[in-house]
Amino acid sequence: MIRSLMLFIYISFHDSSTMVFDDGYLQWNDSDFQDFDWSEFYHDAKEDIPWDASTLRGHAMKINVFVNASHARNKTEDPT
């Protein structure tokens, strides 16, 4: 719960940020996405579960995230 509150505190200090919630359920077919084997790059990778994680309760949920990242938007090219 504290981590959730920290997220909203962070957003409150960034006035230009926008967070949109949609309770609709997005249906997609997993075959639309390519499956990659990243084990060559991440040999011993595993999920980092916090030591103080709460016990799972209730029904499972799926979170769909769309991230619009334009990393080169504010950069200028050096003509040299």
ChimeraX commands (.cxc) that place a marker at each C-alpha (Angstrom):
marker #1 position 0.00,0.00,0.00 radius 0.5
marker #1 position 2.82,2.38,0.84 radius 0.5
marker #1 position 4.41,1.84,-2.57 radius 0.5
marker #1 position 1.10,2.68,-4.26 radius 0.5
marker #1 position 0.85,5.89,-2.28 radius 0.5
marker #1 position 4.44,6.78,-3.17 radius 0.5
marker #1 position 3.51,6.49,-6.85 radius 0.5
marker #1 position 0.73,9.04,-6.46 radius 0.5
marker #1 position 2.97,11.33,-4.40 radius 0.5
marker #1 position 5.58,11.20,-7.16 radius 0.5
marker #1 position 2.95,12.08,-9.77 radius 0.5
marker #1 position 1.62,14.96,-7.65 radius 0.5
marker #1 position 5.06,16.61,-7.85 radius 0.5
marker #1 position 5.12,16.27,-11.65 radius 0.5
marker #1 position 2.27,18.49,-12.82 radius 0.5
marker #1 position 2.84,17.79,-16.51 radius 0.5
marker #1 position 2.25,14.05,-16.00 radius 0.5
marker #1 position -1.02,12.41,-16.90 radius 0.5
marker #1 position -2.31,9.10,-15.65 radius 0.5
marker #1 position -5.35,7.54,-17.30 radius 0.5
marker #1 position -7.28,4.56,-15.97 radius 0.5
marker #1 position -9.56,2.43,-18.11 radius 0.5
marker #1 position -11.42,-0.44,-16.47 radius 0.5
marker #1 position -12.15,-2.07,-19.81 radius 0.5
marker #1 position -10.68,-5.49,-20.53 radius 0.5
marker #1 position -8.35,-5.72,-23.51 radius 0.5
marker #1 position -8.51,-8.98,-25.45 radius 0.5
marker #1 position -5.53,-10.05,-27.51 radius 0.5
marker #1 position -4.07,-13.18,-28.92 radius 0.5
marker #1 position -0.65,-14.15,-27.54 radius 0.5
marker #1 position 0.34,-15.38,-31.00 radius 0.5
marker #1 position 0.35,-11.72,-32.12 radius 0.5
marker #1 position 3.59,-11.24,-30.17 radius 0.5
marker #1 position 6.97,-12.75,-30.91 radius 0.5
marker #1 position 8.44,-14.92,-28.18 radius 0.5
marker #1 position 12.09,-14.20,-27.41 radius 0.5
marker #1 position 14.56,-16.22,-25.38 radius 0.5
marker #1 position 16.55,-13.66,-23.38 radius 0.5
marker #1 position 18.42,-16.26,-21.31 radius 0.5
marker #1 position 21.55,-15.70,-23.41 radius 0.5
marker #1 position 21.70,-12.11,-22.12 radius 0.5
marker #1 position 20.17,-12.63,-18.68 radius 0.5
marker #1 position 21.55,-15.96,-17.47 radius 0.5
marker #1 position 20.44,-15.94,-13.85 radius 0.5
marker #1 position 17.56,-13.47,-14.06 radius 0.5
marker #1 position 14.58,-13.98,-11.83 radius 0.5
marker #1 position 11.83,-11.81,-10.44 radius 0.5
marker #1 position 12.90,-9.64,-7.52 radius 0.5
marker #1 position 10.17,-10.10,-4.92 radius 0.5
marker #1 position 10.42,-7.68,-1.98 radius 0.5
marker #1 position 11.00,-9.26,1.41 radius 0.5
marker #1 position 7.96,-7.42,2.77 radius 0.5
marker #1 position 5.58,-8.39,-0.05 radius 0.5
marker #1 position 2.06,-9.05,1.19 radius 0.5
marker #1 position 0.40,-12.44,0.93 radius 0.5
marker #1 position -1.57,-12.95,-2.28 radius 0.5
marker #1 position -5.32,-12.61,-1.78 radius 0.5
marker #1 position -8.33,-12.49,-4.06 radius 0.5
marker #1 position -8.47,-12.99,-7.80 radius 0.5
marker #1 position -5.61,-12.59,-10.24 radius 0.5
marker #1 position -5.53,-9.48,-12.37 radius 0.5
marker #1 position -3.84,-8.47,-15.59 radius 0.5
marker #1 position -2.34,-5.03,-16.11 radius 0.5
marker #1 position -1.95,-3.71,-19.65 radius 0.5
marker #1 position 0.38,-0.77,-20.09 radius 0.5
marker #1 position 0.91,1.48,-23.10 radius 0.5
marker #1 position 4.07,3.55,-22.83 radius 0.5
marker #1 position 4.61,6.35,-25.29 radius 0.5
marker #1 position 8.33,7.09,-25.12 radius 0.5
marker #1 position 9.91,9.57,-27.47 radius 0.5
marker #1 position 13.49,9.52,-26.27 radius 0.5
marker #1 position 14.86,11.60,-29.16 radius 0.5
marker #1 position 12.19,14.30,-29.09 radius 0.5
marker #1 position 14.24,17.00,-27.36 radius 0.5
marker #1 position 17.62,16.23,-28.86 radius 0.5
marker #1 position 19.44,18.19,-31.52 radius 0.5
marker #1 position 21.72,16.70,-34.10 radius 0.5
marker #1 position 25.36,17.68,-34.18 radius 0.5
marker #1 position 26.21,18.47,-37.82 radius 0.5
marker #1 position 29.93,17.82,-37.31 radius 0.5
marker link #1:1,2 radius 0.2
marker link #1:2,3 radius 0.2
marker link #1:3,4 radius 0.2
marker link #1:4,5 radius 0.2
marker link #1:5,6 radius 0.2
marker link #1:6,7 radius 0.2
marker link #1:7,8 radius 0.2
marker link #1:8,9 radius 0.2
marker link #1:9,10 radius 0.2
marker link #1:10,11 radius 0.2
marker link #1:11,12 radius 0.2
marker link #1:12,13 radius 0.2
marker link #1:13,14 radius 0.2
marker link #1:14,15 radius 0.2
marker link #1:15,16 radius 0.2
marker link #1:16,17 radius 0.2
marker link #1:17,18 radius 0.2
marker link #1:18,19 radius 0.2
marker link #1:19,20 radius 0.2
marker link #1:20,21 radius 0.2
marker link #1:21,22 radius 0.2
marker link #1:22,23 radius 0.2
marker link #1:23,24 radius 0.2
marker link #1:24,25 radius 0.2
marker link #1:25,26 radius 0.2
marker link #1:26,27 radius 0.2
marker link #1:27,28 radius 0.2
marker link #1:28,29 radius 0.2
marker link #1:29,30 radius 0.2
marker link #1:30,31 radius 0.2
marker link #1:31,32 radius 0.2
marker link #1:32,33 radius 0.2
marker link #1:33,34 radius 0.2
marker link #1:34,35 radius 0.2
marker link #1:35,36 radius 0.2
marker link #1:36,37 radius 0.2
marker link #1:37,38 radius 0.2
marker link #1:38,39 radius 0.2
marker link #1:39,40 radius 0.2
marker link #1:40,41 radius 0.2
marker link #1:41,42 radius 0.2
marker link #1:42,43 radius 0.2
marker link #1:43,44 radius 0.2
marker link #1:44,45 radius 0.2
marker link #1:45,46 radius 0.2
marker link #1:46,47 radius 0.2
marker link #1:47,48 radius 0.2
marker link #1:48,49 radius 0.2
marker link #1:49,50 radius 0.2
marker link #1:50,51 radius 0.2
marker link #1:51,52 radius 0.2
marker link #1:52,53 radius 0.2
marker link #1:53,54 radius 0.2
marker link #1:54,55 radius 0.2
marker link #1:55,56 radius 0.2
marker link #1:56,57 radius 0.2
marker link #1:57,58 radius 0.2
marker link #1:58,59 radius 0.2
marker link #1:59,60 radius 0.2
marker link #1:60,61 radius 0.2
marker link #1:61,62 radius 0.2
marker link #1:62,63 radius 0.2
marker link #1:63,64 radius 0.2
marker link #1:64,65 radius 0.2
marker link #1:65,66 radius 0.2
marker link #1:66,67 radius 0.2
marker link #1:67,68 radius 0.2
marker link #1:68,69 radius 0.2
marker link #1:69,70 radius 0.2
marker link #1:70,71 radius 0.2
marker link #1:71,72 radius 0.2
marker link #1:72,73 radius 0.2
marker link #1:73,74 radius 0.2
marker link #1:74,75 radius 0.2
marker link #1:75,76 radius 0.2
marker link #1:76,77 radius 0.2
marker link #1:77,78 radius 0.2
marker link #1:78,79 radius 0.2
marker link #1:79,80 radius 0.2
view
